[in-house]
Amino acid sequence: MSNDKYTLFKNYMHNELGITRDDIKRWTKEAVTNVAEAHVKHHLNTEYLRDKIIKHSVQNGYNGFSSDIKRSISDAIVNKLNITIDK
């Protein structure tokens, strides 16, 4: 019985709605890409990850990072430090 419902639904999607298997694959790929990009952007903006990148960069040097990343890391370090200079 379950297989009959699947066949009916599949035929309805294909015949009545004109949805093909390739359409579903394309929509799924687009949806997964969008969700993955949003997830990565969210986690790259978290303080935990930023602190982890800073710690790694300080311990291992700045080699391999672009100048924008170096500047961001430097700014984040400066914002975390409380430096006072006495005369």
N, C-alpha and C positions, 0 to 999 in steps of 0.2 A: 504493500500500500504506500509506503514512504517513497519508494522509487517512482510510483505513478505520480505523486504530487510534485516530485522534482521534475519529471518529464513535462508535466503540464505547465509548471512555472517556467521552465527553460523555453518551451515552445511559445508561451505567451510573451516572454521577453524578446525572443528573436522575431517572431512573426508579427505581433501586434505593436510592440514598441520599437522594433528595429535595432535592438541592442545586440551587438556581436561580442564574441569572446575577446576580440582584440580591443573593443571599447572598454570592457571591464578591466583588462590588463592595463591599458593606458591610464584609466581613472585611478586604479589602485596604485600604480607607480607614481602618479602625480600626488596623490594623497600622502603616500608614505614619504615622498621627498619633502613635501611641505611640513609634515609633522616632524621629520628628522631635523630639518633646518631650524624650525622653531625651538625644538628641544636643545639643539646645540647652542643656539644664540642665547637661550635662557641660562644654560649652565656656564657658558663662557662669561656671562655677566655676574655670576655669583661671587661673593667675596671669598668663599672658600677656594674656588679654583684660581682666582686671581692671586690669592696669598700663596697657593701652592706653586704657581708659575714664578712668582717673585722669589720664593725660597730656593727653587731649583736654579733660577738664573743667578742668584747671588752665590750659591755654592759652586756652580759649574761655569761661571762666567757668562758673558753675553754672546758668545760665538754662535753664529747660526740664526740670530734673530734679525729681523729687518729693523731699520731705524725707527719706524713707527712703534714697533713693539718695545724696542729699547727705551724710547721716550715714555711710553705708557708705564713701563716697569719702573723707570726712574721716578716718575711723578708719583706713582703709588707708594714707593718707598719713602719719598720725601714727606708725603702726607701722613704716613704712619709714624714717622720719627718726630720727636719733640726735642729740638736742638736749641740749646741756649749758649750764647757766647758771652763770657765774662771778660772785661778789660782789666 
